[in-house]
Amino acid sequence: MGTGIMSRVKAKEGSLPGANWIGLGSFVSLNIVDAWLTNRLIAMGGREGNPMVIAYGDNMLVKAFLALSVMLLLVRFGKSKLVWVLNICMLAVVFWNGSWLLIS
């Protein structure tokens, strides 16, 4: 099958194979987009819908740091397969916020 270096390297627990770098970057990016959309909605008179993040929900830097922290913890504890599940959830949040922005 594959003869490249990556095909011969076995991923160890706590490591981050190539595909997960994409997932990690996607998750952080989706969180930044979510914060930006939330910021736009709040500027238009909306409010943060998640009571757990009211204090920082529209802060892109805080959201990026928290997203990166969550991803690194998942990788560290060998749960990196959850990255794609979280990405799908964040994509739904981004679409939800984007749709509210479009109809506002």
N, C-alpha and C positions, 0 to 999 in steps of 0.2 A: 504494500500500500504506500503510504507516505514515506519519503526518504529525507525530508527536511529535518532540520535540527529540532523544530518544535514538535514534530511527530515522534521524535525519539525521547523527548524529555517528559517524564511522568510528573504530573502535578502533585506536590506534597500538600498535606493539610497545612493551612496557613500561608500557602503561596497563591499567586494570582496569575493563572494562565492567560494567554492572549485574549480569548473571547471575553473573559471577565473584566479586562481593562475597558473594553467597549461598554459593557454593562455598567461598570462603575462610573465611567464618564457620562453615560446616558442618564443615570440616576441623578448625579450632581447637576447636570445641565437641565433636566426636567424640573428639579427643585428651584433652580434659579429662574427659569421661565415662569414657574408657578408664583414665585415671589414677585416678579415683575408684573404679571397679570393681576395679582392681588393688589399691588400698589396702584395700578391704573384704576381698578375697580373702586378702591377706597377713595382715590382722588375724585372719582365721579359720584361720590356719595354712598357707595356700597359699604359693606363691613366684612370683616373676616368671619367666615362660616365655621371655622374650627376653634372651639373655645380653648383648646390646649395651646394654641399658637398665637393668640391675640396679641401678645406682647411683641412678637418678632415676625409674624406671618408675612409681612411685606418687605422684610430686610433681606436682600439678596445675599449679602455676605454671611449672615448668621445661618440662613437656610443652606448655603453651600457647605459651610463648615459642619453643620449637623449631618447633612447627607453624606459627606465624605467620612465622618466619624462612624456613622452607621455601617457604611460599606466596609470600612477597614475592620470593624468588629466582626462583621459577618465572615469576612475572609479569615481573620485570625482564629475564629472558632470553627472553621471548616463548614460554614453554612452558606458559601458563596452561590449555591444554586438558587437561593432565595432572591438574588439580585434581579433576576428576570421577572419574578412575581411582583416585586416592588416597583420595577419599571413599568409594568402594565398598569398597576394601580396609580402611579404618578401620571402616566399618560392620560388616564381617565380624568384625573383631577385637572390637568392642563386643558383638556378638551372642555371640561365643565366650565372652568373659569373663562376660557376663550369664548365659549358660546354666550356666557353672560355679558362679556365685553362687547360682542357683536350685536346683541339685541338691546344694549343700553343706549 
